Amino acid sequence: MREGKASLRKRIQARLDQLDKESIERKSRLISEALFQCGCWCEADMVLCYLSFDGEVETKWIIDRAFEENKTVGVPRVTGDLLSFYRISDRKHSLAENQWGIKEPGRNLPEIDLRQISGVVGKILIIAPGLAFDRQKNRLGRGKGYYDRFLAAVRESRGRDIFAVALSFREQLVRSVPVSEHDRKLDMIIVENQIIL
C-alpha cells in the first residue's frame, strides 16, 4: 500500500510540475467559480481553506471571496502531528512564511476550535488539499495524515455541519487512489470541467 501511494505521489507531482503558472491560474479560476455556485459554498458560515503551494489549485480568490461574503475564514498551521486552523482577517497582514517558504497564519492569531464552537456557527466548509483524487471521492495527500485526522475529529464532533471539498486539476484525477483504514473520503471534488459528488 505504501509503495503504491509513494509511486502515485511521484507520478502526479511530475504532472503538476509540467503546468506553467498561467495554466494553474486559468484552471484555478474555473475551479473557484464552480465552487462559488455550489450550495456548500452558499450555505457555509465558515470556510477552512488550505494555502496553496507547489502546483496546487490556487486558493487566494476563494479566501478573498469568503471575506467579501463575510464568512469566517481559517487557514492551517501544522504543529507536530496536529493540524490546527487559525482565524484570519485578510491575506496580506495575517499570513507569514515559515522556514520552508510556505505561507501560514501568524503566531498571534486565534485558533479555531471546532469542538468548542456553539450553535453560533452554522455550516462549515473544509477545502482540503491533495495530490491525487478518484471518482469515489478518495484523496491522496502528502503522506502525513494531517487532514485525515482532522476530518475524523471534526466529523465526530460536528457531524452534518461539516462539508469537505477538494479542488483538483484534471491532471490529478486518477482511476483509483489506494486507500487505507485511516483515510477519509471527501463529500465533493471540483475539477475544472466537472463536479464529482
Secondary structure, DSSP 8 states (H G I E B T S, - for coil): -HHHHHHHHHHHHHHHHT--HHHHHHHHHHHHHHHHTSHHHHHEEEEEE----TT----HHHHHHHHHTT-EEEEEEEETTEEEEEEES-TTTSEEE-TTS-EEE-TTS-EE-GGG--TTS-EEEEEE--SEE-TT--EE-SSS-HHHHHHHHHHHHHGGGEEEEEEE-GGGB-S-----TT----SEEEETTEEE-
